[in-house]
């Protein structure tokens, strides 16, 4: 048997299919992002602590509910890295992941407890506009 620290810490398959907890503010944000960025591939509002999607929509083969838990881990690890680097006074605003044909953008609330996850096709959407749309909507999520 492998020592405990070698065991995989990836979410279990049952954790990946957690039901969405209804959140009216999150649902409004998802709807507004859809209106302002009609070419999006996926959007979700995610609780960082649990990795649960609070509201989501997808037009592509991406499952934003599955991506939510993995992206919450990305945020948590970046926050840990910032703490290890002793970056006092710094705040994580967003994370951009660039793939060959897609951009994945995570924009955090000022408290860092939630974020909006957006997937757009690189060739169809302007990144600056997408960032502005999410920054305008993220304040609606503060609890």
N, C-alpha and C positions, 0 to 999 in steps of 0.2 A: 504494500500500500504506500502511495506517495505521501510525503510529509504534508501537513495541512497547508503550508504556504505555497505549495505547488498546485493546489487544486484550482480549477477554473472558477472564476468569479463572474462569469457571464450570466445574465438572467436566464432563469429556466423558461422552457417553452410555455409553461402555464402562466408565468409572469408576463410574457410578451403579449398575451391576449386578454389582459385585464379589461374589464368593461369600462367604458368612458363614464366618468362621474359628471353628470350634467352641471354646467356652470353657465348661467345666462350671460354674464359679462364676456366669458371666453367665446361663447357662441356668436355674440354680436361682433367681436373682433374678427373671428374667422369670416363671417359674412361680409364685413367691411373690406377686409383684405381681398376677398374674391372680387368685389365690385371695383376696387382700385387697381388690381393687378389681374385682369381677366385671363392672361396667358399662363398663370401659375400651374405648376404640376401638383403641388401639395402644400397644405398649410395646417398647422396644429398649434394649440396653446397647451403648454406642458408645465406640470408641477415638478420643480427640480428635485425636491426631497423624495418623492415617491416614483418619479419617472412616468407618472400617469398622464395620459392625454385628457384634457378637460373639454376639448372640442376639436374637431378635425374635419378636413375635406380633402379629397384627392381626385384628380382627373386622369392621372397616369397610373401605371402599375405599382406605384410606391404606396406602401401601407404606412401612413403617418403615425398610427397607433403603435406599431412595432418600432418605428424609428424613434419615437418619443423616449422610450426607456434608455436606448443606447445614447441618444444625444444628451439626456440628463446626466449620464455618466461622463460624457465629454466635458460638460460644464463643471461638474464636481471635481474632476481631475485638474482642470485648468485653475480652479479656485485653490486647490491644494498646492499646485505648482506656484501660484502667486504668493501663497503664504510661506512656502519653503524658501522662496527668493526674497522674502521680507519686503515685498512691494507695498509698504504702508502708504495709505492715501490714494492708492489706485483702485479703480472699480472696473469690473468686466462689463463692457457694454454689449459687445456682440462677438460672434465667432463666425468666420467665413470658411467654408470647406469648398474647394474648387475641384470638380471632377472634369473629365474630358468634355462633357457636353452639358453638365448641370452645375448649378450653384446652389449650395445648401447654406442658408443663413439662419443663425440663432441670435435673436435680440432679446436681452434680459430686461426685466423690470428693474427699476432703481433699487429695490430691496433685494433683488437676486433670487426671489422665491419662485418666479415663473419666467417662462420665455416663450416667444413665438418662434416656431420652426417653419421655414419657408423653403420650398424647392422650386426653382425656376430653370427653364432652358436657357443656357448661356447666350445663344444667338438670338433669342426672342425678347429678352427683357433687359432693361438698363439697370445695372446693379445700384447705382446711386438713387434712382427712383424707388427701387424696391426697399432700400435701406430707409429712405425717408418715410415711406408708407408704414413700415413696421415701427419706426421710432414714434410716429404720430399715434399709432394704435396701442403701443405698449403701456402707456399711462392709464389706459382703461382697465388694466388688469390688477392694479394695486389693491390689495385687500386690507 
